[in-house]
Amino acid sequence: MLPFQLVQIDSDSRECRRCLQPVPAGFAFGLGRDRSIVVHLDCALDASASHVIDALRYNRAPFIGRSELEAQLQKRFEAERDANRQTKGKDKTTIEPLKDKLGRPSVRVLYLQSQHSRDGGDRSFIDVERLCDFWHVRSSLREYTLVEHEYPKHLRLDPAKPIAAAMYWQQVDGAVSNGNNKLVEWKALGLAAPVLVVVGASARDEAVRDNVVAKLRALLGRCGFEPDDAPVVTVVEPNKAALESLALALDEQAAKCAPPSDKRKSGRVFEAIQELFDTERDDGLTQAFVAAFKRFGRSRAEERERVLELLVKFARRSPDEAAKVIVGVERYGIAMGRAVLAQVIEGLLLGPKVQPQLGRWLARWRDEEGERTNLIEPLLRAAIERGDARKSKKLREIGVEMGFLSEA
């Protein structure tokens, strides 16, 4: 969403970009730096309260309705603050969910957008706004505001405008991500599988499109979703038919949204790990652990302890998948302690082969603070004794190189 700016218009001939109704002369909000695009004051508030706050702070010009608009903003702020507050027993500000001018519920859709493999200036490049004007999609049931999930603030609860669905926008000639812990966070919000939008002229080729869709469904599976639950929309060119298909797909998935109980974000992500572990969805656990480690510092001690217990069990059950969790450990600087790290490494050594990430786990143990007793040497020697010749040779080389084993 581009930033708003407060503008003054001198005629009634302008049309609101959001609701397509006339904007009366006076003050309105302009979109970005283009003063030809204007939005009603209340439409701007509904579309993005945070951008309205920024615009009003920047321009203090008085106008009729400013105090009322600021009062609405204050109530929106208080209701959102209270919805995200963890302190119990306090009175919470209540607010009615928003509706558009036709009475449809106004909700948010989180989306991620893949990178394009060619120059973004190419007119064949179709981004979200080229299809969804002003980042909005409207169906007969709801008005959807599309919000690109870039920062944690985009996951905040907003009673006035709840998150109802998600969308993954994939350029057909762009690389498909192998994993993204933001998808795990979507799952933890109770969202149904995201709508998969495959975009670009090459999507006309059924084989090309099906190959991209298969990769996207595999990605969803790794992040805890049921891959076959994700509807697919093909956008060869931005037209009305494609927009209607997207609206129907969002309606389908929004109807399945089941928001979780009033719990902290870290708690919801950790619950997702437990669910994936219990149902043996090991292909999704790696990304779930990475998402949990992102919130590790803000979680409760008992939650952290439980996550580490599950990681140890995960390493024993699926060494090859669990080894990949080192990405999250390194990225977020997770202090696990040598005892827990040794248990994870012990599980990884049970696998039939030496994982590429084993050396990074061993380095993590070596560099961790705490008791220096060598817990690793006996684990490596036991794995060498029971492994085949190839695995034993590789483990011996790693152990010697990293100083856990002697040359002899």
C-alpha positions in Angstrom: 0.0 0.0 0.0 1.4 3.4 -1.0 1.4 6.2 1.6 -1.5 8.7 1.7 -1.1 12.5 1.7 -3.7 15.0 2.6 -4.8 17.0 -0.5 -7.3 19.7 -1.2 -9.5 19.4 -4.3 -11.6 22.2 -5.8 -14.3 20.4 -7.7 -16.8 17.4 -7.4 -15.5 15.7 -10.5 -13.0 13.4 -8.9 -13.7 9.7 -8.2 -12.6 7.8 -5.1 -10.1 5.1 -6.1 -11.5 2.7 -3.4 -15.3 3.0 -3.6 -15.5 4.6 -7.1 -18.0 7.2 -5.8 -17.6 11.0 -6.3 -15.4 12.9 -3.9 -16.8 16.3 -2.9 -14.6 19.4 -3.1 -12.5 19.9 0.0 -10.0 17.7 1.7 -9.3 14.1 0.8 -6.3 11.8 0.7 -4.1 11.4 -2.3 -2.4 8.1 -3.1 1.4 8.3 -3.1 2.8 11.2 -5.1 0.1 11.1 -7.8 -2.4 13.9 -6.9 -4.8 12.6 -9.6 -5.7 9.6 -7.5 -7.8 10.5 -4.5 -9.7 8.7 -1.7 -12.5 9.7 0.6 -11.4 10.4 4.2 -13.3 7.5 5.6 -12.3 5.2 2.7 -8.7 5.9 3.4 -9.2 5.1 7.1 -10.9 1.8 6.2 -8.1 0.9 3.7 -5.2 1.6 6.0 -5.5 3.4 9.4 -1.7 3.5 9.8 -1.2 5.4 6.6 -3.9 7.9 7.6 -2.2 8.4 10.9 1.1 9.2 9.1 -0.6 11.6 6.7 -2.3 13.5 9.5 0.9 13.8 11.5 2.7 15.2 8.4 0.0 17.7 7.5 -1.7 19.5 10.4 -4.1 21.6 8.2 -7.5 22.0 9.7 -10.6 20.8 7.8 -14.2 19.9 8.5 -14.4 16.4 9.9 -10.8 16.3 11.1 -11.6 15.9 14.7 -14.2 13.1 14.0 -11.6 11.3 11.8 -9.0 11.6 14.6 -11.5 10.2 17.1 -12.2 7.2 14.9 -8.5 6.7 14.5 -8.1 6.8 18.3 -10.8 4.2 18.8 -9.3 1.9 16.1 -5.9 2.2 17.8 -7.3 1.4 21.2 -9.3 -1.6 19.9 -6.3 -3.0 18.1 -4.1 -2.4 21.1 -6.5 -4.2 23.5 -7.0 -7.1 21.1 -3.2 -7.7 21.1 -2.7 -7.0 24.8 -1.8 -10.1 26.8 -2.7 -8.6 30.2 -6.0 -10.1 31.5 -8.6 -8.5 33.5 -8.6 -5.1 31.8 -11.6 -3.6 30.1 -11.2 -3.8 26.3 -12.3 -1.2 23.8 -14.9 -2.7 21.4 -15.4 -1.7 17.8 -17.8 -2.9 15.1 -16.2 -4.8 12.2 -15.9 -2.6 9.1 -18.2 -2.9 6.1 -17.9 -1.2 2.8 -20.4 1.2 1.3 -22.5 -1.8 0.0 -22.6 -3.4 3.4 -20.1 -6.2 2.7 -17.7 -7.2 5.5 -14.3 -5.6 5.0 -11.5 -8.0 5.8 -7.7 -8.4 5.2 -5.9 -10.9 3.0 -2.2 -11.5 3.7 -0.1 -12.1 0.6 3.4 -12.9 -0.5 4.7 -12.1 -4.0 7.4 -14.1 -5.7 10.3 -12.4 -7.6 10.2 -12.1 -11.3 13.0 -13.6 -13.4 13.1 -10.7 -15.9 13.3 -6.9 -15.6 10.4 -5.5 -13.6 10.0 -2.8 -16.1 8.8 -5.3 -18.7 5.1 -4.8 -19.4 4.6 -8.5 -19.3 5.3 -8.4 -15.6 2.0 -8.6 -13.7 2.2 -7.6 -10.0 -0.6 -7.7 -7.5 -1.8 -4.1 -8.1 -2.1 -4.6 -11.9 -4.9 -7.0 -11.3 -6.2 -5.8 -7.9 -6.7 -2.1 -8.2 -5.7 -0.2 -5.0 -4.9 -3.6 -3.5 -8.6 -4.5 -3.2 -10.7 -7.4 -4.4 -14.5 -7.3 -4.1 -16.9 -10.2 -4.3 -20.6 -10.4 -3.7 -19.8 -11.5 -0.1 -16.8 -9.5 1.1 -14.4 -6.7 0.3 -10.8 -7.9 0.6 -7.9 -5.5 1.4 -4.6 -7.1 0.3 -1.7 -6.6 2.7 1.8 -7.7 1.7 3.2 -9.6 4.7 6.6 -7.9 5.2 6.8 -7.3 8.9 5.4 -8.8 12.2 3.0 -5.8 12.5 1.0 -7.1 9.6 -0.1 -10.0 11.7 -1.5 -7.9 14.5 -5.1 -8.6 15.4 -7.5 -5.8 14.3 -11.2 -6.3 15.4 -12.3 -3.8 12.8 -10.7 -5.5 9.9 -9.8 -9.2 10.7 -7.5 -11.3 8.6 -9.7 -13.8 6.7 -7.6 -15.4 4.0 -4.1 -15.5 2.4 -2.7 -15.5 -1.1 0.6 -16.6 -2.7 1.3 -14.7 -5.9 3.8 -16.6 -8.0 5.3 -15.4 -11.3 5.3 -18.4 -13.6 8.9 -17.8 -14.7 10.2 -17.0 -11.2 11.8 -19.3 -8.8 9.5 -21.0 -6.3 10.7 -20.7 -2.7 11.7 -23.9 -0.9 10.3 -22.6 2.4 9.0 -19.6 4.2 8.2 -19.4 7.9 5.6 -16.7 7.2 3.4 -19.5 5.8 3.7 -21.3 9.1 2.5 -18.1 10.8 -0.5 -18.0 8.5 -1.3 -21.5 9.5 -1.1 -20.6 13.1 -3.6 -17.8 12.5 -6.2 -20.4 11.6 -6.2 -19.4 7.9 -7.1 -22.0 5.2 -4.5 -22.8 2.6 -3.6 -19.7 0.6 -5.0 -19.1 -2.8 -2.2 -19.9 -5.3 -2.1 -17.3 -8.1 0.1 -18.3 -11.0 0.9 -15.3 -13.1 2.4 -14.6 -16.6 2.0 -15.4 -20.3 3.8 -18.8 -19.9 0.9 -20.0 -17.7 -1.0 -20.6 -20.9 1.1 -23.8 -21.2 -0.7 -26.3 -19.0 2.5 -28.4 -18.4 4.4 -25.3 -17.3 1.6 -24.2 -15.0 1.1 -27.6 -13.5 4.9 -27.8 -12.7 4.7 -24.5 -10.9 1.6 -25.5 -9.0 3.2 -28.8 -7.9 6.2 -26.9 -6.5 3.8 -24.5 -4.7 1.8 -27.3 -3.2 5.0 -29.0 -1.9 5.9 -25.6 -0.3 2.5 -25.5 1.4 2.9 -29.1 2.7 6.3 -28.2 4.2 4.7 -25.3 6.1 1.8 -27.4 7.5 -1.1 -26.8 5.1 -3.0 -29.4 3.3 -1.6 -28.9 -0.2 -4.8 -30.0 -2.1 -6.9 -27.4 -0.1 -5.3 -24.5 -2.0 -7.3 -23.3 -5.0 -5.4 -22.2 -8.1 -6.0 -19.0 -10.1 -4.2 -18.5 -13.4 -3.6 -14.9 -14.5 -2.3 -14.8 -18.1 -3.3 -11.1 -18.3 -4.9 -8.7 -15.8 -8.6 -8.7 -16.8 -12.1 -8.9 -15.3 -12.3 -12.7 -15.6 -9.1 -13.2 -13.7 -10.2 -10.8 -10.9 -13.5 -12.6 -10.6 -11.8 -16.0 -10.3 -9.6 -14.6 -7.6 -12.6 -13.2 -5.7 -14.4 -16.6 -5.8 -11.2 -18.4 -4.6 -10.9 -15.9 -1.7 -14.5 -16.4 -0.8 -13.9 -20.2 -0.7 -10.9 -19.9 1.6 -12.3 -17.1 3.8 -15.3 -19.3 4.6 -12.9 -21.9 6.1 -11.0 -19.5 8.3 -11.0 -20.7 11.9 -9.3 -18.0 14.1 -7.6 -19.7 17.1 -8.4 -18.9 20.7 -7.2 -15.7 22.2 -3.5 -16.6 22.6 -0.2 -15.0 22.2 1.4 -15.2 18.7 4.3 -17.3 19.9 1.8 -19.7 21.6 -0.1 -20.1 18.4 3.1 -20.9 16.4 4.2 -23.4 19.1 0.8 -25.1 19.0 1.3 -25.5 15.3 4.5 -27.4 16.0 2.8 -29.7 18.4 0.0 -30.4 15.9 2.5 -31.1 13.1 4.5 -33.4 15.3 1.5 -35.3 16.6 0.2 -35.9 13.0 3.8 -36.8 11.8 3.8 -34.0 9.3 7.6 -34.0 9.4 7.9 -32.2 6.1 6.3 -29.2 7.6 8.1 -29.2 10.9 11.4 -27.6 9.8 9.7 -24.3 8.8 7.5 -24.5 11.9 10.6 -24.6 14.1 12.2 -21.7 12.2 9.0 -19.7 12.8 9.1 -20.6 16.5 12.7 -19.5 16.9 11.8 -16.2 15.3 9.6 -15.6 18.4 11.7 -17.5 20.9 12.9 -14.5 22.8 9.4 -13.2 23.4 8.0 -16.6 24.5 7.4 -18.1 27.9 10.0 -20.4 29.5 7.7 -23.4 29.5 7.0 -22.8 25.8 10.7 -22.7 24.9 11.3 -25.8 27.0 8.6 -27.7 25.2 9.8 -26.7 21.7 13.3 -27.9 22.5 11.9 -31.2 23.8 10.0 -31.6 20.5 13.1 -30.8 18.5 15.1 -33.5 20.3 12.3 -36.0 19.4 12.1 -34.7 15.9 15.8 -35.3 15.4 15.4 -38.9 16.5 12.4 -39.5 14.3 13.5 -37.6 11.1 17.2 -36.8 11.2 17.3 -35.6 7.7 14.5 -33.1 8.1 15.5 -32.0 11.6 19.1 -31.2 10.5 17.7 -28.3 8.4 16.4 -26.6 11.6 19.9 -25.2 12.1 19.0 -22.4 9.7 16.6 -21.0 12.4 19.1 -21.6 15.2 21.7 -19.6 13.4 19.5 -16.9 12.0 17.9 -16.0 15.4 20.9 -16.8 17.6 19.1 -19.4 19.7 21.0 -20.4 22.9 20.1 -24.0 23.5 22.7 -25.1 25.9 25.3 -27.9 25.2 23.2 -30.6 26.9 20.2 -30.1 24.6 22.4 -29.6 21.5 24.1 -32.9 22.3 20.7 -34.6 22.4 19.8 -33.1 19.0 23.2 -34.2 17.6 22.7 -37.7 19.0 19.4 -37.9 17.1 20.9 -36.6 13.9 23.6 -39.3 14.1 20.9 -42.0 14.1 20.2 -41.3 10.4 21.4 -43.6 7.6 23.6 -40.8 6.2 25.6 -37.8 7.3 23.5 -34.7 6.9 25.1 -31.7 5.2 24.2 -29.6 8.2 25.8 -31.8 10.8 29.0 -29.8 10.9 27.0 -26.6 11.6 25.3 -28.4 14.6 28.7 -29.5 15.9 30.1 -26.0 15.5 27.1 -24.7 17.4 27.8 -27.1 20.3 31.5 -26.1 20.2 30.8 -22.4 20.4 28.0 -22.6 22.9 28.6 -21.3 26.4 28.7 -23.6 29.4 30.4 -26.8 30.6 33.2 -27.9 28.2 32.9 -31.6 29.0 33.2 -33.4 25.6 29.8 -35.0 25.2 30.3 -35.3 21.5 33.2 -37.7 21.2 31.4 -40.7 22.5 28.4 -39.9 20.3 30.6 -39.7 17.2 32.5 -43.0 18.1 29.2 -44.9 18.6 27.8 -43.7 15.3 31.1 -44.6 13.6 30.9 -48.1 15.0 27.4 -48.8 13.8 27.6 -47.0 10.5 28.5 -48.4 7.1 32.0 -47.7 5.7 31.0 -44.6 3.8 29.2 -43.0 6.8 31.9 -43.9 9.3 34.6 -42.4 7.1 32.8 -39.2 6.7 32.0 -38.9 10.5 35.6 -39.6 11.3 36.8 -36.9 9.0 34.4 -34.4 10.4 35.3 -35.3 14.0 39.0 -35.0 13.4 38.7 -31.7 11.4 36.6 -30.1 14.2 38.7 -31.4 17.0 36.3 -33.8 18.6 38.4 -36.9 17.6 42.1 -37.5 17.5 43.9 -38.6 14.3 44.4 -42.1 15.7 
